[in-house]
Amino acid sequence: MASRSRPLVEIWAAEASASEPGALEHRCRQWLTPEEWEGALRLRQPSSRNQHVVGRGMVRKLLTLRTDFDPKEVVLDRAEKGKPFVVAPEAVNRPFNVSHTEGMVLFAAVDRGAIGVDVERLSRKTDVGLAERYFAPAEVDYVFSARDPEQRMEAFLRVWTLKEAFIKAIGTGLTMPLGDFAFEQLDAVRPSVRMLNPNLTNDGNWQFISFVPNPGYIAAVAIRDSAGECHRDLRLQRFETLL
């Protein structure tokens, strides 16, 4: 449970349909712009289309939550590497990020600094051998120390979500080699990061949280607090409760 004396990282989770759109998708569609809806229609897979609709709807609804603004009033844009940000209205502008996988969409936000979030389904079809190509040596050892295939997949996705959340928070996307930094204390709820590339610096204001948004999923959030807060509590909420 979050402590009132500590700042929060706010996480909202929604269960997007894998097939036909349900009540959640229909409600979120009402908040989308025509361009966003056209983008959804270009996605052939129903699961991907539903994730797109829910993700965009969540952003608009949650940024305007507890304000007098309509979700459709929010103007969004993307940075050069694809990270979304608010153009207007300024009153709802705050750091946020979105991630989705089959059946799950996450929205993460803080009051200041930078944030990135990633979620993966534990049953996804992924070759854990990719760890040897993309991860730092110690992270590769962590993944393959698990002999059971399911545990190995979970270890791989734990590292992957942390790395994805980090590069999304700093806004570089996959242009930043994943082997340039390594996560340590990977079995902890709050792992730490070590920069392996001498051109990268860690100012100590980063914090990372691994968590389970729903059974069968694993997620991670990366937060850089510009004010140097040493600890933030995570508050996980269900988006469906707002509908």
N, C-alpha and C positions, 0 to 999 in steps of 0.2 A: 504494500500500500504506500502511496506517495506521501511524503512528509510535507506539511504545509510550509516549513521553513526553507525548503529547497525549490529552485526553479524547476519547471517541468519540460519534458519533451512529450508532445501530444501526439499519440498514434490513434488513428481511426481505421478499423478493419471492416470490410464488406465482403460478402460471399457472392461473387458474380456467377451467373448461370453458365454451365458448360454447353448448353444447347439452346432451347427456345428462351427468349427473354422473359423474365418474370416481372413481378411488381417493382422490384428494385430498379431494373433496367428501364422500365417505362417511366418511372418517376425521374430518374436521372436524365433521361432524354429530354424532358421538358426544360432543363436548365442549359442545354447545349445550344451553341450558335449554329446557324445553318452550315457553316464551314466544318464545324466539328462533326456534325451529323453526316455530312458528305464523306468525311474521312472515315467514319465508322462503316459506312456502306461499301467502301472500297476493300474492306477486310473480308475475305471469303469465309474464314472459319468463324462459326457462331461464337465460340469461346473467346476468340480474340476481339470480335466486335463487341461482345458484352463487356469485356474488360475495359475497352476504350471508352465506351459510353459511361460505365460506372466510374472510371477514374476521372474523366473530365467533369462529370456531375458532382462527384465528391469534392473536387477542388473548388468549384464555384460555390457550392452550398457551404462548405466548411470555412472558406475565407470570409464569407458574409454572415456566418453564424453570430448571433447576438449583436447584429447591426441592422440598420434600416435599409441596407442595399439589397437589391434583387440579385440573385446569382447571375443572371444574364448581363448585368451591368459590368461584370469583371472583364477587363481586357488583359489577355495573356499574350506572352511572346516567349521565344526561346533564345537562349544565348548561342554563341557560335558553335559550341559543342553539344547543344541540344537541351541544356538545363532550363526548365520553365521558370518564369518569373512574372510578377504582376506589373503591368504598365499603369493601370488605373482601376478603380479610384485609389489614391494614395492611402486613404484611411484603412484599407484592408490589406495593405502590402506588408508581408512578413515572409521570412524564409520558410519554404516548404518543399516537399518532394513527394513523388508518387512512385509506387512500384506495383506490378501485377504479375501473376502467374495463373495457371489454370485454376479457376474457382476462388481466387482470392485477390483483393485489391487493398493496398495500404496507402494511407495518407499520413505524412509526418510533418510537424511544424514546430517551430520555436519562436520566441519573441525577438531574438536577435542572433547574429552570427551566421552559421551555415549548417545545412543539414542534408543528409542523404539517407535513403532507405532502400532496402532490397528484400524481397521475399521469394522463396522457392518452394515448390511442392516436393516432398521427400520421395515421391514415387516417380518423378520425372525420369525420362530415359537420357542419361548422361554417362559418358565414358569418363570414369574417375582418373583414367590415364592422362587426361588433360592437365592434371595437377603437375605432372613432370614437365609439361611444356610452359605453364604459366606461373606456377607458384614458386616461392622461395624454397630453398632446400629443407629448412626446418619444417615448413608447412607441408611439404611432400612427405616427410617422415611422419608427421602427425596423421596424415590421411591414411598411409599404408601401414601404420601401426595397428589399425583395426583389422582383424582377420575376417570378421563376419561381413559379408557384402553389404548388408543393410547399414551396419554401423560405419562402414567405409564410405558409403554414399552420404550418410549424414555428416560425417567429418568433412568430406569434400565440400558439401553445400554450406556447412558452417563457415569454412574459410572463404568460399566464393561470395556469400552474402556480405561478409565483412568487407571484402575487397571492393565489391560493387558499391556498397553504401559509401565507402570512403571516396572513391573516384567520382561518384555522383555528387557528394558534398562539395568537393573542390572544383567540380565542373569541368574536369578534363575528359570524361568519357574514357573509352578504351585506348585513347592515344597515349595514355600513361602506362608503361609496362607494369604488369601486375607483380613482376619479380623485383621491382625497385623498392618494395617495402614488405615487411613481414609482420604478421600478427603473432603475439606471444600470449601465454596463459590462455590457450584456446578453449580449454574446458570451463573457464570462468564465465560468469554472466557478463562481466566487463573486461574483455581482453584489452591488451595494450598494443601499440604499433611501434615498430622500429624501422627507421629509414635505412635502406641499404645502399641507395644511390647517394654519393657524397654531395650531389647537387641539390638534394632534397633536405629540408630542415623540418624538425618537429618542434614547434614552439611550446609544446606542453599543454596547449588548450584543447586538445582533442580528447574526446571520450567516445567509447563504443559500447553498445549493448546488444547482446544476442538474446533473442526471445522467441517464444512459440505463440504466434497469433491465433492458431487453431491446431487441433491435433492433425498430424500429417503434413505440417508446414514448418519451415524454419525461416527466421527473418533476422535482420540486423539493422541497426541505425547508427549513423556516425554524426556527431555534433561537434562543431567548433564554436566555442563561446568566445566572442570578441571581448567580453569583459573579464575573461579568465576565471569563470566559475569552475570550481574543481569537481562538482558533482551535480548531475541532474537526475531526477526521478522520472521513470517512464509511466505514463498513464495511458493504458490501452482501453479503447472504447469501441462499441459496436455502432457502426454508422446506421444500421437498420433501425435503431431505436429513435432516430430523428424523423423517420418517415410516418 
